């Protein structure tokens, strides 16, 4: 995939963090080099890419 990196939407990230806090779910902000649909969408609309912890690694929530 030849798509330039894009910043995810800060407001959407803030809302995901707020929901995690309200649900007493631990979270952390992180930089990801993963190429996902959010990378493409993020070039023309607000997007974020929460990762859900799971045994053995992470699973992107898209």
N, CA, C and O atoms as a GROMACS GRO file, in nm:
protein
  248
    1UNK      N    1   0.086  -0.117   0.000
    1UNK     CA    2   0.000   0.000   0.000
    1UNK      C    3   0.090   0.123   0.000
    1UNK      O    4   0.182   0.132   0.081
    2UNK      N    5   0.065   0.214  -0.088
    2UNK     CA    6   0.146   0.334  -0.100
    2UNK      C    7   0.063   0.456  -0.059
    2UNK      O    8   0.026   0.539  -0.143
    3UNK      N    9   0.033   0.464   0.071
    3UNK     CA   10  -0.047   0.575   0.125
    3UNK      C   11   0.035   0.643   0.233
    3UNK      O   12   0.091   0.578   0.320
    4UNK      N   13   0.041   0.777   0.225
    4UNK     CA   14   0.117   0.851   0.325
    4UNK      C   15   0.050   0.842   0.462
    4UNK      O   16  -0.072   0.829   0.471
    5UNK      N   17   0.130   0.849   0.569
    5UNK     CA   18   0.072   0.849   0.705
    5UNK      C   19  -0.017   0.972   0.725
    5UNK      O   20   0.009   1.079   0.669
    6UNK      N   21  -0.120   0.955   0.803
    6UNK     CA   22  -0.208   1.067   0.838
    6UNK      C   23  -0.231   1.066   0.989
    6UNK      O   24  -0.229   0.960   1.052
    7UNK      N   25  -0.254   1.183   1.045
    7UNK     CA   26  -0.285   1.193   1.188
    7UNK      C   27  -0.432   1.155   1.209
    7UNK      O   28  -0.520   1.194   1.132
    8UNK      N   29  -0.456   1.079   1.312
    8UNK     CA   30  -0.593   1.048   1.348
    8UNK      C   31  -0.656   1.169   1.416
    8UNK      O   32  -0.585   1.257   1.465
    9UNK      N   33  -0.787   1.173   1.419
    9UNK     CA   34  -0.861   1.288   1.472
    9UNK      C   35  -0.848   1.295   1.624
    9UNK      O   36  -0.886   1.201   1.695
   10UNK      N   37  -0.796   1.407   1.674
   10UNK     CA   38  -0.773   1.422   1.818
   10UNK      C   39  -0.904   1.418   1.898
   10UNK      O   40  -0.907   1.361   2.007
   11UNK      N   41  -1.010   1.476   1.845
   11UNK     CA   42  -1.138   1.477   1.917
   11UNK      C   43  -1.194   1.335   1.928
   11UNK      O   44  -1.244   1.297   2.034
   12UNK      N   45  -1.187   1.259   1.821
   12UNK     CA   46  -1.235   1.121   1.828
   12UNK      C   47  -1.151   1.040   1.926
   12UNK      O   48  -1.205   0.961   2.003
   13UNK      N   49  -1.019   1.059   1.925
   13UNK     CA   50  -0.932   0.989   2.020
   13UNK      C   51  -0.967   1.027   2.163
   13UNK      O   52  -0.970   0.942   2.251
   14UNK      N   53  -0.995   1.157   2.186
   14UNK     CA   54  -1.032   1.204   2.320
   14UNK      C   55  -1.161   1.136   2.365
   14UNK      O   56  -1.172   1.094   2.480
   15UNK      N   57  -1.259   1.125   2.275
   15UNK     CA   58  -1.386   1.062   2.310
   15UNK      C   59  -1.370   0.914   2.341
   15UNK      O   60  -1.433   0.863   2.434
   16UNK      N   61  -1.286   0.844   2.266
   16UNK     CA   62  -1.260   0.703   2.293
   16UNK      C   63  -1.197   0.688   2.432
   16UNK      O   64  -1.233   0.598   2.508
   17UNK      N   65  -1.100   0.776   2.464
   17UNK     CA   66  -1.038   0.774   2.596
   17UNK      C   67  -1.137   0.802   2.707
   17UNK      O   68  -1.133   0.740   2.813
   18UNK      N   69  -1.227   0.896   2.683
   18UNK     CA   70  -1.329   0.931   2.783
   18UNK      C   71  -1.422   0.812   2.810
   18UNK      O   72  -1.455   0.782   2.924
   19UNK      N   73  -1.463   0.745   2.704
   19UNK     CA   74  -1.550   0.628   2.719
   19UNK      C   75  -1.477   0.518   2.795
   19UNK      O   76  -1.535   0.453   2.882
   20UNK      N   77  -1.348   0.496   2.762
   20UNK     CA   78  -1.270   0.395   2.833
   20UNK      C   79  -1.264   0.427   2.982
   20UNK      O   80  -1.281   0.338   3.066
   21UNK      N   81  -1.241   0.554   3.016
   21UNK     CA   82  -1.237   0.594   3.158
   21UNK      C   83  -1.370   0.569   3.225
   21UNK      O   84  -1.375   0.516   3.336
   22UNK      N   85  -1.480   0.607   3.159
   22UNK     CA   86  -1.613   0.588   3.216
   22UNK      C   87  -1.644   0.440   3.240
   22UNK      O   88  -1.715   0.406   3.334
   23UNK      N   89  -1.590   0.353   3.155
   23UNK     CA   90  -1.613   0.208   3.166
   23UNK      C   91  -1.506   0.140   3.251
   23UNK      O   92  -1.505   0.018   3.265
   24UNK      N   93  -1.414   0.221   3.308
   24UNK     CA   94  -1.304   0.170   3.389
   24UNK      C   95  -1.218   0.070   3.311
   24UNK      O   96  -1.179  -0.035   3.363
   25UNK      N   97  -1.190   0.105   3.186
   25UNK     CA   98  -1.106   0.024   3.098
   25UNK      C   99  -0.973   0.096   3.082
   25UNK      O  100  -0.969   0.213   3.046
   26UNK      N  101  -0.863   0.027   3.109
   26UNK     CA  102  -0.734   0.091   3.094
   26UNK      C  103  -0.707   0.118   2.945
   26UNK      O  104  -0.752   0.043   2.858
   27UNK      N  105  -0.634   0.225   2.920
   27UNK     CA  106  -0.602   0.260   2.782
   27UNK      C  107  -0.475   0.343   2.781
   27UNK      O  108  -0.431   0.394   2.884
   28UNK      N  109  -0.418   0.356   2.663
   28UNK     CA  110  -0.305   0.446   2.646
   28UNK      C  111  -0.307   0.496   2.502
   28UNK      O  112  -0.346   0.424   2.411
   29UNK      N  113  -0.264   0.618   2.484
   29UNK     CA  114  -0.249   0.673   2.349
   29UNK      C  115  -0.119   0.618   2.292
   29UNK      O  116  -0.020   0.606   2.364
   30UNK      N  117  -0.120   0.586   2.165
   30UNK     CA  118   0.001   0.533   2.105
   30UNK      C  119   0.008   0.572   1.958
   30UNK      O  120  -0.093   0.605   1.896
   31UNK      N  121   0.127   0.568   1.904
   31UNK     CA  122   0.149   0.592   1.762
   31UNK      C  123   0.159   0.456   1.695
   31UNK      O  124   0.229   0.367   1.744
   32UNK      N  125   0.090   0.440   1.586
   32UNK     CA  126   0.091   0.313   1.515
   32UNK      C  127   0.140   0.334   1.373
   32UNK      O  128   0.103   0.432   1.307
   33UNK      N  129   0.221   0.244   1.326
   33UNK     CA  130   0.264   0.248   1.187
   33UNK      C  131   0.182   0.154   1.101
   33UNK      O  132   0.214   0.131   0.984
   34UNK      N  133   0.077   0.101   1.159
   34UNK     CA  134  -0.007   0.004   1.088
   34UNK      C  135  -0.082   0.073   0.974
   34UNK      O  136  -0.128   0.186   0.987
   35UNK      N  137  -0.093   0.004   0.864
   35UNK     CA  138  -0.174   0.053   0.752
   35UNK      C  139  -0.313  -0.008   0.759
   35UNK      O  140  -0.329  -0.129   0.745
   36UNK      N  141  -0.413   0.076   0.781
   36UNK     CA  142  -0.551   0.030   0.793
   36UNK      C  143  -0.642   0.123   0.714
   36UNK      O  144  -0.597   0.227   0.665
   37UNK      N  145  -0.768   0.087   0.703
   37UNK     CA  146  -0.865   0.173   0.635
   37UNK      C  147  -0.865   0.314   0.694
   37UNK      O  148  -0.884   0.411   0.621
   38UNK      N  149  -0.845   0.324   0.825
   38UNK     CA  150  -0.847   0.456   0.890
   38UNK      C  151  -0.740   0.546   0.832
   38UNK      O  152  -0.758   0.668   0.830
   39UNK      N  153  -0.630   0.491   0.785
   39UNK     CA  154  -0.524   0.570   0.722
   39UNK      C  155  -0.575   0.633   0.593
   39UNK      O  156  -0.544   0.749   0.563
   40UNK      N  157  -0.652   0.558   0.517
   40UNK     CA  158  -0.708   0.611   0.392
   40UNK      C  159  -0.820   0.710   0.423
   40UNK      O  160  -0.823   0.820   0.368
   41UNK      N  161  -0.913   0.670   0.511
   41UNK     CA  162  -1.025   0.758   0.546
   41UNK      C  163  -0.976   0.888   0.608
   41UNK      O  164  -1.032   0.995   0.582
   42UNK      N  165  -0.871   0.880   0.690
   42UNK     CA  166  -0.819   0.996   0.761
   42UNK      C  167  -0.769   1.106   0.671
   42UNK      O  168  -0.747   1.218   0.718
   43UNK      N  169  -0.750   1.078   0.543
   43UNK     CA  170  -0.706   1.182   0.451
   43UNK      C  171  -0.822   1.270   0.403
   43UNK      O  172  -0.799   1.377   0.346
   44UNK      N  173  -0.949   1.226   0.428
   44UNK     CA  174  -1.061   1.310   0.383
   44UNK      C  175  -1.177   1.320   0.483
   44UNK      O  176  -1.274   1.391   0.456
   45UNK      N  177  -1.168   1.251   0.597
   45UNK     CA  178  -1.270   1.265   0.700
   45UNK      C  179  -1.209   1.229   0.835
   45UNK      O  180  -1.105   1.164   0.839
   46UNK      N  181  -1.271   1.272   0.947
   46UNK     CA  182  -1.218   1.237   1.079
   46UNK      C  183  -1.215   1.085   1.098
   46UNK      O  184  -1.310   1.015   1.063
   47UNK      N  185  -1.105   1.036   1.154
   47UNK     CA  186  -1.091   0.891   1.177
   47UNK      C  187  -1.005   0.868   1.300
   47UNK      O  188  -0.921   0.951   1.335
   48UNK      N  189  -1.026   0.755   1.366
   48UNK     CA  190  -0.937   0.712   1.473
   48UNK      C  191  -0.929   0.560   1.466
   48UNK      O  192  -1.011   0.495   1.401
   49UNK      N  193  -0.829   0.505   1.534
   49UNK     CA  194  -0.805   0.362   1.525
   49UNK      C  195  -0.778   0.306   1.663
   49UNK      O  196  -0.662   0.290   1.703
   50UNK      N  197  -0.885   0.275   1.738
   50UNK     CA  198  -0.863   0.213   1.869
   50UNK      C  199  -0.814   0.070   1.852
   50UNK      O  200  -0.862  -0.003   1.765
   51UNK      N  201  -0.719   0.030   1.935
   51UNK     CA  202  -0.673  -0.108   1.940
   51UNK      C  203  -0.727  -0.170   2.067
   51UNK      O  204  -0.718  -0.111   2.175
   52UNK      N  205  -0.784  -0.289   2.055
   52UNK     CA  206  -0.844  -0.359   2.168
   52UNK      C  207  -0.746  -0.466   2.215
   52UNK      O  208  -0.710  -0.555   2.138
   53UNK      N  209  -0.700  -0.459   2.343
   53UNK     CA  210  -0.606  -0.560   2.392
   53UNK      C  211  -0.670  -0.700   2.391
   53UNK      O  212  -0.789  -0.716   2.419
   54UNK      N  213  -0.589  -0.798   2.359
   54UNK     CA  214  -0.635  -0.936   2.366
   54UNK      C  215  -0.515  -1.026   2.392
   54UNK      O  216  -0.401  -0.985   2.370
   55UNK      N  217  -0.540  -1.144   2.438
   55UNK     CA  218  -0.432  -1.238   2.464
   55UNK      C  219  -0.355  -1.264   2.335
   55UNK      O  220  -0.413  -1.297   2.232
   56UNK      N  221  -0.223  -1.248   2.343
   56UNK     CA  222  -0.140  -1.274   2.227
   56UNK      C  223  -0.117  -1.154   2.137
   56UNK      O  224  -0.052  -1.166   2.034
   57UNK      N  225  -0.168  -1.038   2.173
   57UNK     CA  226  -0.145  -0.920   2.090
   57UNK      C  227  -0.260  -0.824   2.093
   57UNK      O  228  -0.332  -0.817   2.192
   58UNK      N  229  -0.276  -0.750   1.986
   58UNK     CA  230  -0.384  -0.652   1.978
   58UNK      C  231  -0.469  -0.681   1.856
   58UNK      O  232  -0.429  -0.754   1.766
   59UNK      N  233  -0.586  -0.623   1.856
   59UNK     CA  234  -0.677  -0.637   1.744
   59UNK      C  235  -0.728  -0.499   1.710
   59UNK      O  236  -0.794  -0.437   1.793
   60UNK      N  237  -0.701  -0.447   1.588
   60UNK     CA  238  -0.755  -0.317   1.553
   60UNK      C  239  -0.907  -0.322   1.546
   60UNK      O  240  -0.965  -0.418   1.497
   61UNK      N  241  -0.971  -0.219   1.596
   61UNK     CA  242  -1.117  -0.208   1.593
   61UNK      C  243  -1.150  -0.112   1.481
   61UNK      O  244  -1.140   0.009   1.499
   62UNK      N  245  -1.190  -0.165   1.365
   62UNK     CA  246  -1.221  -0.080   1.249
   62UNK      C  247  -1.359  -0.110   1.200
   62UNK      O  248  -1.404  -0.049   1.103
   0.00000   0.00000   0.00000
